[in-house]
Amino acid sequence: MRIYVKVSPRSSKNEVIKISEGEYKVKITAPPVDGEANSMLIKVLAEYFGISKSSLTIIGGKSAKIKIIEISGKEA
């Protein structure tokens, strides 16, 4: 399953907001430096979906605000 995620780094809290089916907005506290935001994004999404971090892969937009995330294993 693939989802589209718009990331807002340097937010005041970590939060996942479902916009529509397969589209989410994720606020994270980490800055977009040295992959910190991507690591935090994977952690926050794993907690939100109740799956392991290894089940999530950023397959598009690693350095962009809008990312494509592949969810393997359990369907979210």
ZIRAQUI-V165480 format. One record per residue. RES is the residue in one small letter. SS is DSSP state (h for helix, s for strand, l for the rest). OMEGA is omega as a letter, one per 40 degrees, with the letter a starting at -180 (999 if undefined). BURIAL is + if it has 16 or more other ideal C-beta (glycine too) atoms within 10 Angstrom, else -. Layout:
# ZIRAQUI-V165480
RES_SS_OMEGA_BURIAL, RES_SS_OMEGA_BURIAL
This chain:
# ZIRAQUI-V165480
m_l_i_-, r_s_i_-, i_s_i_+, y_s_a_+, v_s_i_+, k_s_a_+, v_s_i_+, s_s_i_-, p_l_i_+, r_l_i_-, s_l_a_-, s_l_i_-, k_l_i_-, n_l_a_+, e_s_i_-, v_s_i_+, i_s_i_-, k_s_i_-, i_s_i_-, s_s_i_-, e_l_i_-, g_l_a_-, e_s_a_-, y_s_i_+, k_s_a_-, v_s_i_+, k_s_i_+, i_l_a_+, t_l_a_-, a_l_i_+, p_l_i_-, p_l_a_+, v_l_i_-, d_l_i_-, g_l_a_-, e_h_a_-, a_h_i_+, n_h_i_+, s_h_i_-, m_h_i_+, l_h_i_+, i_h_a_+, k_h_a_-, v_h_i_+, l_h_i_+, a_h_i_+, e_h_a_-, y_h_a_-, f_h_i_+, g_l_i_-, i_l_i_+, s_l_i_-, k_h_a_-, s_h_i_-, s_h_a_+, l_s_i_+, t_s_i_-, i_s_a_+, i_s_i_-, g_s_i_-, g_l_a_+, k_l_a_-, s_l_i_-, a_l_i_-, k_l_i_-, i_s_a_-, k_s_i_+, i_s_a_-, i_s_i_+, e_s_i_-, i_s_i_+, s_l_a_-, g_l_a_-, k_l_i_-, e_l_a_-, a_l_999_-
